[in-house]
Amino acid sequence: MKILVCVKHVMDSESKIRINDSGTWVEHLSSTRFEMNPFDAYAIEEALRIKERFSESCIHVITVGRDDAQETLRRALGMGADEGIHIVDNRTGYRPPSLAASWIASWAKNKGYGLILTGIMSSDEMNAQTGPMIAEMLSIPFCSAVISEKISDDKKMVSVERETEGGARDMFDIELPSVLTIQTGINLPRYPALSKVLRAKKKELEIIDSSVFDKNATGVALQRIRCPEKKRKGIFLDGTRQEKVDQLIDILKKKALLQ
Amino acid sequence: MIKKIAIIAEHDQGKVNPIIYELLAMAKKIQGMEECHITLFVIGDKIDRLSRRLSHDTGHDVRAVSVPGLLAYNGSLYKKILSTQFSQSHFDYICAPHSTSGMDYAPALSVGICASCVTGVEDVFVEDGKICFARSMFGGKLSAIFGKGEAPLVLTMQPGSFKPFFPDTAKPGAVTPMVYEGNENQMIFTGAKASPCKGSELDKAEVIVSGGRGIGEEENYKYIEMMAGLFPRSAPGASRPICDYGWVKYSRQVGMTGAVASPKLYIACGISGASQHLGGIMGSRFIVAINTDPDAPVFLVADVCIVEDAVEFIRLFVENVKKGRASGWDGV
């Protein structure tokens, strides 16, 4: 089975966030680090586990992003994926998920993928849109928040459990090909193996310039970004750690929450 | 021209999900910006009574799409039914909750009807003459503002973002029943499993102390339990990542995919505060957050914010409370 995993190169979640001068996007500082979207690591791991079951499978990873997004592709190859495809888009601002989805869908069309996987969302923009949009653009079924999957022996169907409110699960049988977005906790993503990392470094990637695709995004446009508003009038405690402990004990005692 | 707002009403076992009243609050806010007519949509089996009740309780028109034999949410079916509905009649805003089902069908629906899509909407306002929607990004550290264009907009609303609005219902709306007769064989519902949090001690706890990635390692979870142990009727909780790491059982998880908690006191230790977690704690009466990162989004919802290493702080806190109690709180 041919499996396509969609991955994204994102800002490390521990990196300091700064809004650019025009207020339109985040500024990348020299200290800003990037990583594979942590949610996508679960999708790659799941693809690798499917390949362990169906050894003739091959795993392609695809990303849309700037030149440095190749690092994420190489990490995926280091984990065990077979081929990497990079749709190069060197914009520094916001790229709507509908655009990335349409490029990936155009690329994947008629390539014979039996399964397309991606993380439930990206840790940076948190839209959770790309996966379901790709499915709709390819006119194939999809399921989000998948926490368990099993492909039938004839590879025509996948049985999934998707997570719902409170961690309950709904179970479905879904026709293949289909798109699944993978929920965290479905597996424990492996670290890249050293032998594979060395090979991944030399591996030739398929590079596609995004200019070959349609650039029209739909109606909604990002106006600006800002710091979020405080929802409660919280106070920050000052002083040494001991002083903060004293203050907290005092507050909780006054509110009769601590005796 | 009068604009049109569609609201998808979720329901379970014959009861409407009360999030409909938060969606109505958002719709009312849009109505304050441009003249809009609201229609509610219900999809399901045996929904006659529920639809009539909804039209009475809200005063809005209801389109009830009956699907014989539909036992549970089915993404493929919802997308097909809603795409048909909204291709046949134009709506400017199609609003769903940012629930596990809303976030499932909304993006695909927007593609199907050539609409745009904004997920996890937390606010709506007018800016530079444009109707704008705000949503979180970067783990809640930033808020992004999107302006609506000409195309219809499919949006999902982040639960807890709008104060529920209960309309004055002098006159019930009209119910339009329909029956969906198509077959769904691409995606077949085969059963459900109950939540591991059901009946857990988190539901009844008056005080919850939760740990997140910031506690550093599995072994440090004992400090969370130790702190929780200082309070009567308390329970230790956890953020999703440390459950995913296998440090703690999923039955301890607080958040959208865990327990939705509304204790008297919630103490978040080493939790940055992704919207999925915050969505599960907003009902708490008093929130204390301890985190090393002063920009952590959890501080946006906390009543008391403490910038400290959670484990170090808890150790000192526990020690001081024990000492204080032993001495009858002399000198503390």
Boltz contact constraints between the chains, C-beta under 6 A:
constraints:
  - contact:
      token1: [A, 13]
      token2: [B, 139]
      max_distance: 6.0
  - contact:
      token1: [A, 17]
      token2: [B, 138]
      max_distance: 6.0
  - contact:
      token1: [A, 17]
      token2: [B, 141]
      max_distance: 6.0
  - contact:
      token1: [A, 124]
      token2: [B, 138]
      max_distance: 6.0
  - contact:
      token1: [A, 125]
      token2: [B, 137]
      max_distance: 6.0
  - contact:
      token1: [A, 126]
      token2: [B, 137]
      max_distance: 6.0
  - contact:
      token1: [A, 127]
      token2: [B, 119]
      max_distance: 6.0
  - contact:
      token1: [A, 128]
      token2: [B, 103]
      max_distance: 6.0
  - contact:
      token1: [A, 128]
      token2: [B, 119]
      max_distance: 6.0
  - contact:
      token1: [A, 129]
      token2: [B, 107]
      max_distance: 6.0
  - contact:
      token1: [A, 129]
      token2: [B, 117]
      max_distance: 6.0
  - contact:
      token1: [A, 132]
      token2: [B, 107]
      max_distance: 6.0
  - contact:
      token1: [A, 132]
      token2: [B, 108]
      max_distance: 6.0
  - contact:
      token1: [A, 133]
      token2: [B, 107]
      max_distance: 6.0
  - contact:
      token1: [A, 133]
      token2: [B, 111]
      max_distance: 6.0
  - contact:
      token1: [A, 136]
      token2: [B, 108]
      max_distance: 6.0
  - contact:
      token1: [A, 136]
      token2: [B, 111]
      max_distance: 6.0
  - contact:
      token1: [A, 136]
      token2: [B, 112]
      max_distance: 6.0
  - contact:
      token1: [A, 137]
      token2: [B, 111]
      max_distance: 6.0
  - contact:
      token1: [A, 141]
      token2: [B, 76]
      max_distance: 6.0
  - contact:
      token1: [A, 141]
      token2: [B, 186]
      max_distance: 6.0
  - contact:
      token1: [A, 141]
      token2: [B, 187]
      max_distance: 6.0
  - contact:
      token1: [A, 144]
      token2: [B, 104]
      max_distance: 6.0
  - contact:
      token1: [A, 145]
      token2: [B, 100]
      max_distance: 6.0
  - contact:
      token1: [A, 163]
      token2: [B, 257]
      max_distance: 6.0
  - contact:
      token1: [A, 164]
      token2: [B, 100]
      max_distance: 6.0
  - contact:
      token1: [A, 165]
      token2: [B, 100]
      max_distance: 6.0
  - contact:
      token1: [A, 166]
      token2: [B, 195]
      max_distance: 6.0
  - contact:
      token1: [A, 166]
      token2: [B, 197]
      max_distance: 6.0
  - contact:
      token1: [A, 167]
      token2: [B, 195]
      max_distance: 6.0
  - contact:
      token1: [A, 167]
      token2: [B, 196]
      max_distance: 6.0
  - contact:
      token1: [A, 167]
      token2: [B, 197]
      max_distance: 6.0
  - contact:
      token1: [A, 167]
      token2: [B, 250]
      max_distance: 6.0
  - contact:
      token1: [A, 167]
      token2: [B, 257]
      max_distance: 6.0
  - contact:
      token1: [A, 167]
      token2: [B, 258]
      max_distance: 6.0
  - contact:
      token1: [A, 168]
      token2: [B, 194]
      max_distance: 6.0
  - contact:
      token1: [A, 168]
      token2: [B, 195]
      max_distance: 6.0
  - contact:
      token1: [A, 169]
      token2: [B, 193]
      max_distance: 6.0
  - contact:
      token1: [A, 170]
      token2: [B, 72]
      max_distance: 6.0
  - contact:
      token1: [A, 170]
      token2: [B, 192]
      max_distance: 6.0
  - contact:
      token1: [A, 171]
      token2: [B, 190]
      max_distance: 6.0
  - contact:
      token1: [A, 171]
      token2: [B, 191]
      max_distance: 6.0
  - contact:
      token1: [A, 172]
      token2: [B, 187]
      max_distance: 6.0
  - contact:
      token1: [A, 172]
      token2: [B, 189]
      max_distance: 6.0
  - contact:
      token1: [A, 173]
      token2: [B, 188]
      max_distance: 6.0
  - contact:
      token1: [A, 173]
      token2: [B, 190]
      max_distance: 6.0
  - contact:
      token1: [A, 174]
      token2: [B, 187]
      max_distance: 6.0
  - contact:
      token1: [A, 175]
      token2: [B, 186]
      max_distance: 6.0
  - contact:
      token1: [A, 184]
      token2: [B, 244]
      max_distance: 6.0
  - contact:
      token1: [A, 185]
      token2: [B, 244]
      max_distance: 6.0
  - contact:
      token1: [A, 218]
      token2: [B, 116]
      max_distance: 6.0
  - contact:
      token1: [A, 218]
      token2: [B, 151]
      max_distance: 6.0
  - contact:
      token1: [A, 219]
      token2: [B, 116]
      max_distance: 6.0
  - contact:
      token1: [A, 219]
      token2: [B, 149]
      max_distance: 6.0
  - contact:
      token1: [A, 219]
      token2: [B, 150]
      max_distance: 6.0
  - contact:
      token1: [A, 219]
      token2: [B, 151]
      max_distance: 6.0
  - contact:
      token1: [A, 220]
      token2: [B, 116]
      max_distance: 6.0
  - contact:
      token1: [A, 220]
      token2: [B, 118]
      max_distance: 6.0
  - contact:
      token1: [A, 220]
      token2: [B, 146]
      max_distance: 6.0
  - contact:
      token1: [A, 220]
      token2: [B, 149]
      max_distance: 6.0
  - contact:
      token1: [A, 221]
      token2: [B, 147]
      max_distance: 6.0
  - contact:
      token1: [A, 222]
      token2: [B, 144]
      max_distance: 6.0
  - contact:
      token1: [A, 222]
      token2: [B, 146]
      max_distance: 6.0
  - contact:
      token1: [A, 223]
      token2: [B, 145]
      max_distance: 6.0
  - contact:
      token1: [A, 223]
      token2: [B, 147]
      max_distance: 6.0
  - contact:
      token1: [A, 224]
      token2: [B, 145]
      max_distance: 6.0
  - contact:
      token1: [A, 225]
      token2: [B, 142]
      max_distance: 6.0
  - contact:
      token1: [A, 225]
      token2: [B, 144]
      max_distance: 6.0
  - contact:
      token1: [A, 226]
      token2: [B, 143]
      max_distance: 6.0
  - contact:
      token1: [A, 228]
      token2: [B, 143]
      max_distance: 6.0
  - contact:
      token1: [A, 228]
      token2: [B, 300]
      max_distance: 6.0
  - contact:
      token1: [A, 230]
      token2: [B, 300]
      max_distance: 6.0
  - contact:
      token1: [A, 231]
      token2: [B, 300]
      max_distance: 6.0
  - contact:
      token1: [A, 231]
      token2: [B, 301]
      max_distance: 6.0
  - contact:
      token1: [A, 232]
      token2: [B, 301]
      max_distance: 6.0
  - contact:
      token1: [A, 232]
      token2: [B, 303]
      max_distance: 6.0
  - contact:
      token1: [A, 234]
      token2: [B, 302]
      max_distance: 6.0
  - contact:
      token1: [A, 234]
      token2: [B, 303]
      max_distance: 6.0
  - contact:
      token1: [A, 234]
      token2: [B, 305]
      max_distance: 6.0
  - contact:
      token1: [A, 236]
      token2: [B, 305]
      max_distance: 6.0
  - contact:
      token1: [A, 237]
      token2: [B, 306]
      max_distance: 6.0
  - contact:
      token1: [A, 241]
      token2: [B, 308]
      max_distance: 6.0
  - contact:
      token1: [A, 241]
      token2: [B, 316]
      max_distance: 6.0
  - contact:
      token1: [A, 244]
      token2: [B, 306]
      max_distance: 6.0
  - contact:
      token1: [A, 245]
      token2: [B, 316]
      max_distance: 6.0
  - contact:
      token1: [A, 245]
      token2: [B, 317]
      max_distance: 6.0
  - contact:
      token1: [A, 245]
      token2: [B, 320]
      max_distance: 6.0
  - contact:
      token1: [A, 257]
      token2: [B, 265]
      max_distance: 6.0
